[in-house]
Amino acid sequence: MAKIVIDARHFGPSATGIGRYTAHLLDELQKIDRMNEYVVFLKKSDAGSFRKTAPNFRIRIVDAPIYTLKEQVLVLKSLWEEKPDLVHFPHFNVPVFYFGRFIVTIHDLIVSEFGGTEATTLPLPLYLIKRLAYNLALRKAVYASKKIFVPSHFVRKKILSCFKIPEEKITVTYEAAGLLIRGSKNTRRGGSVASRFKLSLPFFLYVGNVYPHKNVNNLLSAIEMIKTNLVVVSPRNVFLDRLEKEINRRGLSGQVRILGFVSDADLIKLYQEAVALVFPSLSEGFGIPAVEAMSLGCPVVLANASSLPEIGGEAALYFDPMDPKDISENLKKVLDNGKIRRILSEKGQRRAKKFSWEKMAKETFGVYKALLASDLQGKSIV
């Protein structure tokens, strides 16, 4: 039996993609592995949300915010005390002075691609220090890890083009629909979420944060051109405040509604009641909202960029994300043509079945076993 630590301080749906990935990984591993000992690092605020279903899983509170000096100290101290055989960091924020055996998930290289001063609100000196820390952490994660998980072949190619590492070090484990609620097929009951939130119909839906690389300003231009409605579901951050100011500047407050973070139950209904999900991002490691939408029969209209064509396949319409006119023309196709919506809905539901958290977790556990086998001869690791 081996001891495996999972640094789950990104845990939960409110932490967007990485949080959902971590939550589903833990959920599925508890079904797969009842032999090895797991220690799950969680922030105190998230401990009550973790669904412990296996006796070999134990929570350890490590109350250190992400990307801080406190993280470097407390996570390192906790690892020294636990003495694990293997650590899985579901993000690249590995303690710089940890030299034990670990694997890492790198979801994207967006900070490397879009890391200019427009992507931060920090003063320049602090931004430069943070940028240096990011580069150190990323290099540590890439070079010192035993294996790297990525959510798409797009990210795999990006890492291989930026770092000189063996191709076999990287394993692609596709993610899946990120909603944590069960029984989603019955969520049409209980009234319209559009009525409850007083949304104007019909509406397109955008789900995700609104950092500059998400390209939401070009989406606003497209919405402005075809004079339709947009609902934005996004956790609140400083960039959301910028978006609100931009909406008001353009006079679009009657067409664009920002709902902030919503529950999974409400998000499911929003997908089901929207004309389509529109995802104009310039770079995505995977694009969980696209698979969420497809799984619920919501048509998807995606940027022809980064991993999105790999994930959407033939189940989406694609546009040039730098061309608001092209975005608007594709949105209008979906808005005006029920047949196109129906075809996209059917194709999307079939496409979404190709992605499975269970499969992702089994592939992840397979890597755990292979790595542990080389160090733990004579111990049970199955």
KATA-V551984 format. One record per backbone hydrogen bond with DSSP energy under -0.5 kcal/mol. NH is the residue of the N-H (numbers start at 0). CO is the residue of the C=O. E is the energy in kcal/mol with one decimal. If there is no record, write none. Layout:
nh->(NH & NH)
co->(CO & CO)
e->(E & E)
//
This chain:
nh->(3 & 3 & 4 & 5 & 6 & 6 & 7 & 7 & 10 & 11 & 14 & 15 & 18 & 19 & 20 & 21 & 22 & 23 & 24 & 25 & 26 & 27 & 28 & 29 & 30 & 31 & 32 & 33 & 36 & 37 & 38 & 39 & 39 & 40 & 40 & 41 & 41 & 45 & 46 & 46 & 47 & 48 & 49 & 49 & 51 & 52 & 56 & 57 & 59 & 61 & 61 & 63 & 67 & 71 & 72 & 73 & 74 & 75 & 75 & 76 & 77 & 78 & 79 & 80 & 81 & 82 & 84 & 85 & 86 & 87 & 88 & 88 & 89 & 89 & 93 & 97 & 98 & 101 & 102 & 103 & 104 & 105 & 105 & 106 & 112 & 113 & 118 & 119 & 126 & 127 & 128 & 129 & 130 & 131 & 132 & 133 & 134 & 135 & 136 & 137 & 138 & 139 & 140 & 141 & 142 & 143 & 144 & 145 & 147 & 148 & 149 & 155 & 156 & 157 & 158 & 159 & 160 & 161 & 161 & 162 & 164 & 168 & 169 & 170 & 172 & 172 & 185 & 186 & 188 & 195 & 196 & 197 & 198 & 203 & 204 & 205 & 207 & 213 & 214 & 218 & 219 & 220 & 221 & 222 & 223 & 224 & 225 & 226 & 227 & 228 & 229 & 230 & 231 & 232 & 232 & 233 & 233 & 239 & 240 & 241 & 242 & 243 & 244 & 245 & 246 & 247 & 248 & 249 & 250 & 250 & 251 & 254 & 255 & 256 & 256 & 258 & 258 & 259 & 266 & 267 & 268 & 269 & 270 & 271 & 272 & 273 & 274 & 276 & 277 & 278 & 281 & 289 & 290 & 291 & 292 & 293 & 294 & 295 & 295 & 296 & 297 & 298 & 300 & 301 & 302 & 303 & 304 & 306 & 307 & 310 & 311 & 312 & 314 & 315 & 316 & 318 & 320 & 322 & 323 & 326 & 327 & 328 & 329 & 330 & 331 & 332 & 333 & 334 & 335 & 336 & 337 & 340 & 341 & 342 & 343 & 344 & 345 & 346 & 347 & 348 & 349 & 350 & 351 & 352 & 352 & 353 & 354 & 359 & 360 & 361 & 362 & 363 & 364 & 365 & 366 & 367 & 368 & 369 & 370 & 371 & 372 & 373 & 373 & 374 & 374 & 375 & 378)
co->(1 & 36 & 85 & 38 & 4 & 87 & 5 & 40 & 7 & 18 & 11 & 12 & 14 & 15 & 16 & 17 & 18 & 19 & 20 & 21 & 22 & 23 & 24 & 25 & 27 & 27 & 28 & 31 & 1 & 55 & 3 & 37 & 57 & 5 & 38 & 39 & 59 & 42 & 42 & 43 & 43 & 45 & 45 & 46 & 49 & 50 & 53 & 37 & 39 & 41 & 59 & 61 & 64 & 67 & 68 & 69 & 70 & 70 & 71 & 72 & 73 & 74 & 75 & 76 & 77 & 78 & 2 & 2 & 100 & 4 & 86 & 102 & 6 & 87 & 91 & 94 & 96 & 99 & 86 & 146 & 88 & 103 & 148 & 104 & 108 & 109 & 115 & 116 & 122 & 123 & 124 & 125 & 126 & 127 & 128 & 129 & 130 & 131 & 132 & 133 & 134 & 135 & 136 & 137 & 138 & 139 & 140 & 101 & 168 & 103 & 170 & 151 & 152 & 153 & 154 & 155 & 156 & 157 & 158 & 158 & 162 & 165 & 166 & 147 & 149 & 170 & 182 & 183 & 185 & 191 & 192 & 194 & 193 & 228 & 275 & 230 & 232 & 210 & 211 & 214 & 215 & 216 & 217 & 218 & 219 & 220 & 221 & 222 & 222 & 201 & 254 & 203 & 256 & 205 & 230 & 231 & 259 & 236 & 236 & 237 & 238 & 239 & 240 & 241 & 242 & 243 & 244 & 245 & 246 & 247 & 246 & 251 & 251 & 229 & 254 & 231 & 256 & 231 & 262 & 263 & 264 & 265 & 266 & 267 & 268 & 269 & 202 & 298 & 204 & 300 & 212 & 286 & 286 & 287 & 288 & 289 & 290 & 291 & 292 & 293 & 292 & 296 & 276 & 316 & 278 & 318 & 302 & 283 & 304 & 306 & 307 & 308 & 311 & 312 & 299 & 301 & 318 & 319 & 321 & 322 & 323 & 324 & 325 & 326 & 327 & 328 & 329 & 330 & 331 & 332 & 335 & 336 & 337 & 338 & 339 & 340 & 341 & 342 & 343 & 344 & 345 & 346 & 347 & 348 & 349 & 350 & 351 & 355 & 356 & 357 & 358 & 359 & 360 & 361 & 362 & 363 & 364 & 365 & 366 & 367 & 368 & 369 & 370 & 370 & 371 & 371 & 375)
e->(-0.6 & -3.3 & -2.5 & -2.4 & -0.5 & -2.0 & -1.3 & -1.5 & -2.0 & -1.3 & -1.1 & -1.6 & -0.9 & -2.3 & -2.6 & -2.4 & -2.3 & -2.6 & -2.4 & -2.3 & -2.2 & -2.6 & -2.6 & -1.6 & -1.0 & -1.7 & -2.8 & -0.6 & -2.6 & -3.1 & -2.5 & -0.5 & -3.3 & -2.3 & -0.7 & -0.5 & -2.1 & -1.5 & -1.0 & -0.5 & -0.5 & -1.4 & -0.8 & -0.8 & -1.1 & -0.7 & -1.5 & -2.3 & -2.6 & -2.6 & -0.5 & -2.2 & -0.7 & -1.4 & -1.7 & -3.1 & -1.9 & -0.6 & -0.6 & -2.5 & -2.5 & -2.3 & -2.3 & -1.9 & -2.1 & -2.4 & -2.4 & -1.4 & -1.5 & -2.8 & -0.6 & -2.5 & -0.7 & -0.7 & -2.5 & -1.9 & -0.6 & -0.5 & -2.8 & -1.9 & -2.3 & -0.5 & -2.6 & -0.6 & -1.9 & -3.6 & -1.9 & -1.3 & -2.7 & -2.5 & -1.8 & -2.6 & -2.6 & -2.0 & -2.3 & -2.4 & -2.3 & -2.3 & -2.6 & -2.7 & -2.4 & -2.4 & -2.5 & -2.6 & -2.7 & -2.2 & -0.8 & -3.1 & -2.5 & -2.8 & -2.2 & -1.7 & -2.5 & -1.8 & -2.6 & -2.3 & -1.7 & -1.1 & -0.6 & -2.3 & -1.4 & -1.6 & -1.6 & -3.1 & -2.8 & -0.6 & -1.7 & -1.6 & -1.4 & -1.7 & -2.5 & -0.6 & -2.9 & -2.7 & -2.3 & -2.8 & -2.4 & -2.3 & -1.8 & -1.0 & -2.4 & -1.8 & -1.7 & -2.5 & -2.4 & -1.7 & -1.8 & -0.9 & -1.2 & -0.7 & -2.6 & -2.6 & -3.2 & -3.0 & -0.6 & -0.6 & -0.6 & -1.0 & -1.4 & -1.6 & -2.0 & -2.4 & -1.9 & -2.2 & -2.7 & -2.1 & -2.5 & -2.0 & -0.5 & -0.9 & -2.7 & -1.7 & -2.5 & -2.7 & -0.5 & -3.0 & -0.6 & -0.8 & -2.5 & -2.6 & -1.5 & -2.2 & -2.4 & -2.1 & -1.9 & -1.4 & -2.9 & -2.8 & -2.8 & -2.3 & -2.9 & -1.0 & -1.1 & -2.6 & -2.7 & -2.3 & -2.5 & -1.0 & -0.9 & -1.6 & -2.6 & -0.5 & -2.6 & -3.0 & -2.0 & -2.9 & -2.0 & -1.1 & -1.5 & -2.0 & -3.3 & -2.1 & -2.2 & -0.5 & -1.7 & -1.9 & -0.7 & -1.9 & -0.6 & -2.1 & -2.8 & -2.3 & -1.8 & -2.3 & -2.4 & -1.7 & -1.5 & -2.6 & -2.6 & -1.0 & -0.6 & -1.8 & -2.4 & -2.5 & -2.6 & -2.3 & -2.4 & -2.7 & -2.5 & -2.1 & -1.7 & -2.6 & -2.7 & -0.8 & -0.5 & -1.9 & -1.6 & -2.2 & -2.7 & -2.3 & -2.4 & -2.1 & -2.9 & -2.0 & -1.3 & -2.0 & -2.7 & -2.0 & -2.4 & -2.8 & -2.4 & -0.8 & -0.5 & -0.5 & -1.2 & -3.0 & -2.2)
//
